[in-house]
Amino acid sequence: MIDIHCHILPNVDDGPSTLPQSIEMAKQAVDQGIHTIIATPHHKNGRYTNNKESILRNIEHLNNKLMEVDIPLTILPGQEPRIYGDLLNDLTSEDILPLNRNTKYVFVELPTSEVPRYTRQLLFDIQMAEYIPIIVHPERNKRIIEHPSILYDFVRTGALTQITAASFVGKLGKNIQKLSHKLIDANLTHFIASDAHNTTTRDFHLYEAYQTLRNEYGSETFYQFMENSQLLIEGKTVIRGQPIYIKKKKILGLF
């Protein structure tokens, strides 16, 4: 498996604080069946700033250590920038790091409780600059939980989204789990990733998520999500279905 969203770099954000902790995360990832991880440290979220060059240095160092201890895991570069007004300027000036460095895919994290008024325009402008925005863990955003039509509008106009494995399998509560499933039903999400931060309270759950996906949605959907992660790291066009509008009354259990 490929995990496109993970906080495995040591001492850069709220992920592992030491290299040995990163190594333990790598072992856990391999045990899950993960062979490739995109490291996506937080950037400009109010607490952490991780610029492109520092991320690349840290990834090279971690990959070298993994080779030394014979852990069959490859770490690729990425970044999780919180949405902010100058994001596009920083992206075009190459301060923002696209996923796997040379692709056109870039993560965009929304605040936990709101969707800034300029979000739609920024997502559009990112696409006009020939990048593809991926909204991370929208199922955990309070505003989207209350009004999933917001996400429909973003996806309809070209954005992609990624849900968290722990959300999908119910580790973050029933409401978030229900919405995660609704997003799959409505073709409003395109990737499942771990967003793992450690080996205890925020671990991977990716194997469980993919098995649940196969059991509940069938092999076609299972392979589509698996393939999308591969297509992403190769910089190719991912598979996306026609988005379906979610009526609020269909997820009354969330409120």
C-alpha positions in Angstrom: 0.0 0.0 0.0 0.9 3.6 -0.5 0.2 6.1 2.3 -0.1 9.7 0.8 -0.5 11.5 4.1 1.7 10.8 7.1 3.6 12.7 9.8 6.6 10.5 10.1 9.5 13.0 10.1 11.1 13.4 13.5 11.0 16.7 15.4 9.3 18.9 12.8 5.7 19.0 13.9 3.3 17.1 16.2 4.4 13.8 14.8 7.3 11.8 16.3 9.7 13.9 18.4 12.8 11.6 17.9 14.3 9.5 15.2 13.7 6.2 17.1 10.0 7.1 17.2 10.1 7.6 13.5 11.7 4.2 13.1 9.0 2.6 15.2 6.4 4.3 13.0 8.1 2.9 9.9 8.1 -0.6 11.4 4.4 -0.3 12.1 3.7 0.9 8.6 5.5 -2.1 7.0 3.6 -4.4 9.3 0.4 -2.8 7.9 1.6 -3.6 4.3 2.7 -0.1 3.5 5.8 0.2 1.3 5.7 3.9 0.4 4.8 6.9 2.5 4.6 10.6 1.5 5.8 12.6 4.5 3.5 15.6 4.9 4.6 17.8 7.8 2.4 20.7 8.8 3.2 24.1 7.2 1.9 27.5 8.3 -0.9 26.1 10.5 -0.2 28.6 13.3 2.2 26.3 15.1 4.7 24.9 12.5 6.5 26.1 9.5 8.3 23.5 7.4 9.7 24.9 4.2 10.6 22.8 1.1 14.3 22.6 1.5 14.1 21.5 5.2 11.6 18.8 4.3 13.8 17.4 1.5 16.8 17.3 3.9 14.8 15.5 6.6 13.4 13.0 4.2 16.9 12.2 2.8 18.2 11.6 6.3 15.2 9.4 7.3 15.5 7.3 4.1 19.2 6.7 4.8 18.4 5.6 8.4 15.7 3.2 7.2 18.2 1.7 4.8 20.7 1.3 7.6 18.3 -0.6 9.7 16.9 -2.6 6.8 13.3 -1.4 6.9 11.7 -1.8 3.4 9.9 1.6 3.4 10.4 4.5 1.0 9.7 8.0 2.2 8.7 10.6 -0.5 8.5 14.4 0.0 5.3 16.2 0.6 3.8 19.0 2.8 0.5 19.8 4.5 0.0 23.5 4.2 -2.9 25.1 6.1 -5.0 27.3 3.7 -3.8 30.9 3.8 -4.1 33.9 1.4 -0.6 33.7 0.0 -0.6 30.0 -0.6 -0.7 30.3 -4.4 2.1 32.8 -4.5 4.2 30.5 -2.3 3.3 27.5 -4.6 4.3 29.2 -7.8 7.5 30.5 -6.2 8.2 26.9 -5.1 8.1 27.4 -1.4 5.1 25.0 -1.2 6.1 21.4 -1.9 3.8 19.4 -4.2 3.3 15.8 -3.3 6.3 13.7 -4.4 8.0 17.0 -5.3 7.5 17.0 -9.1 3.8 16.3 -9.4 1.0 18.9 -9.8 -0.8 17.6 -6.7 -0.8 19.8 -3.6 -2.5 19.3 -0.2 -4.7 22.0 1.2 -5.8 21.8 4.9 -8.8 23.6 6.1 -9.2 24.9 9.7 -11.0 22.5 12.0 -14.2 24.5 12.5 -14.6 26.7 9.4 -14.1 27.1 5.7 -12.6 30.5 4.8 -14.7 32.6 2.5 -11.9 32.7 -0.1 -11.5 28.9 -0.3 -13.4 28.4 -3.5 -11.5 31.2 -5.3 -8.2 29.9 -4.1 -8.9 26.4 -5.2 -9.9 27.7 -8.6 -6.7 29.8 -8.8 -4.5 26.9 -7.9 -6.0 25.0 -10.8 -5.5 27.9 -13.1 -1.9 27.7 -12.2 -2.0 24.1 -13.4 -1.9 22.5 -10.0 -4.5 20.1 -8.5 -5.6 20.8 -4.9 -6.4 17.9 -2.6 -8.5 18.9 0.4 -7.3 16.8 3.3 -9.6 15.2 5.9 -12.8 17.2 5.0 -14.9 14.8 7.0 -13.3 16.3 10.1 -14.2 19.9 9.3 -17.2 21.1 11.4 -18.6 23.3 8.7 -18.5 20.6 6.1 -20.1 18.1 8.5 -23.0 20.5 8.9 -23.1 21.5 5.2 -21.6 18.8 2.9 -22.8 20.7 -0.1 -19.8 22.9 0.4 -17.5 20.0 -0.5 -19.7 19.1 -3.4 -19.1 22.5 -4.9 -15.3 22.2 -4.4 -15.2 18.8 -6.0 -17.6 19.7 -8.8 -15.2 22.5 -9.8 -12.1 20.3 -9.9 -10.7 19.8 -6.4 -9.9 16.3 -5.0 -10.2 15.2 -1.4 -8.6 12.7 0.9 -10.3 11.1 3.9 -8.5 9.6 6.9 -8.4 5.9 7.5 -9.3 6.3 11.2 -12.3 8.4 10.3 -13.5 5.7 7.9 -13.3 2.8 10.4 -14.9 4.7 13.2 -11.9 5.6 15.4 -12.9 9.3 15.5 -16.6 8.8 16.2 -19.7 7.7 14.5 -20.6 11.0 13.0 -17.3 11.4 11.2 -17.5 7.8 10.1 -21.0 8.3 8.6 -19.9 11.3 6.7 -16.7 9.5 5.4 -19.0 6.7 4.0 -21.3 9.3 2.5 -18.4 11.0 0.7 -17.4 7.7 -0.9 -21.0 7.0 -1.9 -21.2 10.4 -3.5 -17.9 10.3 -5.3 -16.7 13.2 -3.2 -13.4 11.7 -2.1 -10.6 10.1 -4.0 -8.0 8.9 -1.5 -7.7 7.2 1.8 -4.6 7.9 3.9 -3.5 7.4 7.5 -2.6 10.9 8.7 -0.6 8.9 11.2 1.3 10.9 13.8 2.6 8.1 16.2 2.2 4.4 17.0 -0.3 4.8 19.8 -3.0 7.5 19.8 -2.8 8.4 16.1 -1.5 5.3 14.2 -2.1 4.1 10.7 -5.4 2.0 10.5 -4.8 1.9 6.8 -4.9 -1.9 6.4 -8.2 -2.0 8.3 -9.6 0.9 6.2 -8.8 -0.8 2.9 -10.3 -4.1 4.1 -13.4 -2.3 5.1 -13.5 -0.6 1.8 -13.3 -3.9 -0.1 -15.9 -5.6 2.1 -18.5 -2.8 2.0 -17.9 -1.3 -1.5 -16.4 -4.2 -3.5 -13.2 -4.9 -5.3 -13.7 -2.2 -8.0 -13.8 0.6 -5.5 -11.0 -0.9 -3.4 -8.7 -1.1 -6.4 -9.7 2.4 -7.6 -8.6 4.0 -4.3 -5.4 1.9 -4.3 -4.6 2.9 -7.9 -5.3 6.6 -7.2 -2.5 6.7 -4.7 -0.1 5.1 -7.3 -1.3 7.5 -10.0 -0.7 10.4 -7.6 2.9 9.6 -6.9 3.5 9.1 -10.6 1.9 12.5 -11.4 -0.8 10.9 -13.5 -4.5 11.7 -13.7 -6.4 10.0 -10.9 -9.8 8.3 -11.3 -12.8 10.3 -10.2 -16.5 9.6 -10.5 -19.2 12.1 -11.1 -19.8 13.9 -7.8 -23.3 13.6 -6.3 -24.9 16.3 -4.2 -25.5 15.1 -0.6 -28.8 16.4 0.8 -28.6 17.3 4.4 -31.6 15.2 5.3 -29.7 12.1 4.2 -27.2 12.5 7.1 -29.4 13.7 9.8 -27.6 11.3 12.2 -24.7 13.8 12.1 -26.6 16.5 13.8 
